[in-house]
Amino acid sequence: QLCINFANEKLQKMFTQAVFESVLSEYQKEGIDVGDITYEDNKLLVELIDKPATGILSLLAEECFFPSGSDASWLQKIKSQHARHANFSEERLDRTAFTISHYPGKVTYQSAGFLEKNKDPLSQDLVVLMQFSDDDFVKTLFEEKQSTAMAGSVRRFKSAKFVGLIDGFRTSLNQLVKTLEGTKTHFIRCVKPNMDKKPDNFVFDVMQRQLYTSGVVQAVQATRKGFPDHLPFAELLSRFELVVPKSATNKKGADGVRALLSSAGVSDKEFRIGKTKVFLGVGVLDQLEQRRMEYIASKVLSMQMLVRAYNARKRLKLLRDEKARAAKAKAEAEAAARAAEEAARKEREAAEAAAAA
């Protein structure tokens, strides 16, 4: 269990470095003062377990070399060595136990059986035998434990000294960390929604505990202490020049950014200007975005007003044209009716005159 927790501590240290130290390095690269920005890491805890000569695992490996070594003597050594360590404490009610404050919480370990478990590695003779296997794949599994020194054409091996389980574990863990450090690391935190493995069941306490113990909450808190939003000068000027008077956006670069933020009512304490980027404090970018959206919304309302007025005038013209066409058609119909009546009247008069004659 100590090995598992130690591996988690090493990975947590990588997470801390990736999240926080990368941010601080960017501040320093841009010439930003980061003296007031701090974060907590588990460096001291990793050294407590793995520091050469004095670490808990180092003392365990050392104790296994002594014929008279025992769990009790190893425990006494680590108590004497780390009595004042902030992450180490003794158990008053159990003299054979000790407690380590890991980043997720405190864990109590029983010292009984530590040496016996560490002295149960794979036989060194078997390791050497596997190194001479005819199967190339089997050879690769054991070549890391092979130490060669070429003297002419003679292959020589180191003496088969004792190698405990702890030594093999530390070697494998250091190789893993070295491999991960050589890559562009991305972290994905998986959160278990409940302890019953049921779908669509989100238990707040279970999820909150995992977010705290995995360091996610601490990461968010630490990044929010400084200036979490970083924008290049050109991007800030082009995006938010709408929210300030045009006279404040005549300048470019750092001077333009300073003039824009000053006109927007942002105090000097809420931003830092680097060499190529501006670093905005908590909430500053949200305020600028809100003002930008309000400005855009006001222009959208003006556009809507113009479009509605245009549509209303167009509709009114259509109604007037329709009314005019209706009036014209009515007038033409009335004129035609009058003409028909006049023609009929003349026909009657002509008929009457003909009858009288």
Residue pairs with C-beta under 8 A, 6 or more apart in sequence:
1 107
1 109
2 49
2 56
2 57
2 100
2 109
3 166
3 169
5 100
5 102
5 107
6 46
6 49
6 50
6 57
6 173
7 173
8 102
8 104
9 42
9 45
9 46
9 49
9 102
9 103
10 46
10 173
10 177
11 177
12 42
12 103
12 215
13 41
13 42
13 43
13 46
14 177
14 180
14 181
14 185
15 187
15 215
15 219
16 39
16 41
16 42
16 215
16 219
17 41
18 185
18 187
19 187
19 219
19 222
19 223
20 39
20 41
20 219
20 222
20 223
23 223
23 226
24 34
24 37
26 230
27 33
27 34
27 37
27 226
27 227
27 274
27 279
28 34
29 274
29 275
30 274
30 275
30 276
30 277
30 279
31 274
31 275
32 227
32 272
32 274
32 279
33 272
34 226
37 225
37 226
38 222
38 225
39 218
39 222
39 225
40 218
40 222
42 103
44 85
44 86
44 87
45 87
45 100
45 101
45 102
45 103
47 55
48 55
48 56
48 82
48 85
48 87
48 88
48 100
49 55
49 56
49 57
49 100
50 56
50 57
50 58
50 170
51 58
52 58
54 81
54 82
56 78
56 82
56 100
57 166
57 170
59 74
59 77
59 78
59 81
60 74
60 114
60 115
60 118
60 164
60 166
61 118
61 164
61 166
61 167
63 69
63 70
63 73
63 74
63 77
63 115
64 115
64 118
64 119
64 162
64 164
65 162
66 73
69 115
70 115
71 96
71 111
71 112
71 113
71 114
71 115
72 96
72 111
74 111
74 114
74 115
75 96
75 98
75 111
78 88
78 98
79 90
79 98
82 88
83 90
86 101
87 100
87 101
87 102
88 98
88 99
88 100
88 101
89 98
89 99
89 101
89 106
90 98
90 99
91 97
91 98
91 99
91 108
94 108
94 110
96 110
96 111
96 112
97 108
97 109
97 110
97 111
98 108
98 109
98 111
99 106
99 107
99 108
99 109
100 106
100 107
100 109
103 213
103 215
104 213
104 214
105 213
117 165
118 164
118 165
118 166
119 162
119 164
120 165
121 163
121 164
121 165
121 167
121 168
124 160
124 161
124 162
124 163
125 160
127 142
127 145
128 157
128 160
130 138
130 139
130 141
130 142
131 139
131 142
131 143
131 145
131 146
132 139
133 139
133 142
144 171
145 163
145 168
146 157
147 157
147 158
148 155
148 156
148 157
149 156
189 211
189 214
189 216
191 207
191 210
191 211
191 214
192 206
192 207
192 210
193 201
193 202
193 203
193 206
193 207
194 201
194 202
194 203
194 206
195 203
195 206
211 217
212 218
224 282
226 279
226 281
227 271
227 272
227 279
227 280
227 281
228 280
228 281
228 282
229 279
229 280
229 284
229 285
230 277
230 278
230 279
230 280
231 239
231 277
231 278
231 280
231 285
232 276
232 277
232 278
233 252
233 253
233 254
233 256
233 257
233 276
233 277
233 278
236 257
236 260
236 278
237 249
237 252
237 256
237 257
237 260
239 292
240 260
240 264
240 288
240 291
240 292
241 249
241 260
242 292
242 295
242 296
243 264
243 288
243 291
243 292
243 295
244 260
244 263
244 264
245 263
248 259
248 260
248 262
248 263
249 256
249 259
249 260
250 256
251 259
254 273
254 278
257 273
257 278
258 273
261 271
261 278
261 284
264 287
264 288
264 291
266 280
266 284
266 287
266 288
269 281
270 280
270 281
270 284
271 278
271 279
271 280
271 281
271 284
272 278
272 279
273 279
280 288
